[in-house]
Amino acid sequence: MAVTGNRLLDKLSEPVQKLILASSRPVDLPARIHLHRLHETPTHIYFLLRGAVSLVVHMSEGGSAEVGMIGREGMVGGDALLGPAPSAVDAIVQIAGAGLRVPLKAMEVLFHDHEEFRTRVLEFQQSQINISGQISACNKLHEAEARLSRWLLTAADRSGSDTLGLTQEYLAQMLGSQRTTVALVAGVLQRAGLIDYRRGMVKITNRAGLTEAACTCYDITRQITERLYQ
């Protein structure tokens, strides 16, 4: 069986994995492109091999915040397999990478015809609902330093790299904070020796220390994902 690097694909049996790979096409995923937009029904599902995608909610008054992040552990657009409702989020490539793109119609056939694949999709989408609820509470209740630490650790987990190409403006949008707040908190983490922060680039230099600085939401959401692949 092929080892793709996507944890969901690699957990499937060989026959089901082959069916997906036969319909897939490798794609580069540059930072900031949309895989699908709010109120749209996705036309493709993406299995990430590198990088990470943010699921972002936009408010009518202009604010935005991330409510989910998907990387090598899952699929982007899988909620379209559950029913006809359009997407409630923007799916934006947050950290550049690569993936496999599969037409939604091919995935719908597989979802209905193969119980194994259907079970995996439902488990993954349930995990996303639980993670989204935790992140929404985190954005409301926890301090900026703990939230930024949690976010950086999750981004590193999802993308498979401790070096992340990110701007202050984008971090602020993801955290639902002011850019000045992100700059202040990033400076605190850098002076503590937890990260190295330069223009457009963040590197985690002390993962254990950054984990201590993060809120409990990091460990909770990490365990939700890991339970899928135990």
C-alpha angles and dihedrals in degrees: 000000000000119000104219101174092242108113096211094050092045091053092059124093116263096253094052093042090052091053091054094045091050090060096040133098125200114241137182114234111208118197118273098019118131118238088189135346138229112283092014126114108230115245094198139032119222128211107197120220095175134007132028139264126214122216104214132191118205122205123218091240091059106264125121139190138182116250098176145009128207128193137144092332097072152349135289116226096022092130088072088071091063098063148318099283113123119243118283092203143047112246105212127177102243099176117029116246143121139270150161119273119207126184112251092231092059090049092049090057091049092046092055098039103043121056093194093059092041090054092050092049093049092048092050094047090048089053089052092053091051093046092047091054091050093048092048090055091044092054090053103041112027131079121257095249093054092044094049091049091050091048095050092049092049092048090052091049093048096046098037093233135096090208111080128186102220138144127215090243093054093045089052091052092049094049096040089237138123118271090237090055092053091049091051095048094043087054091053092051092047094050088050089057094244099116140014107225121191133157106307095347135089124185122189105226100171112032095175091052093045090051089055090051092050123089121251088263090082094060092041094052092041091055091049089058096042092053088065092064105034 
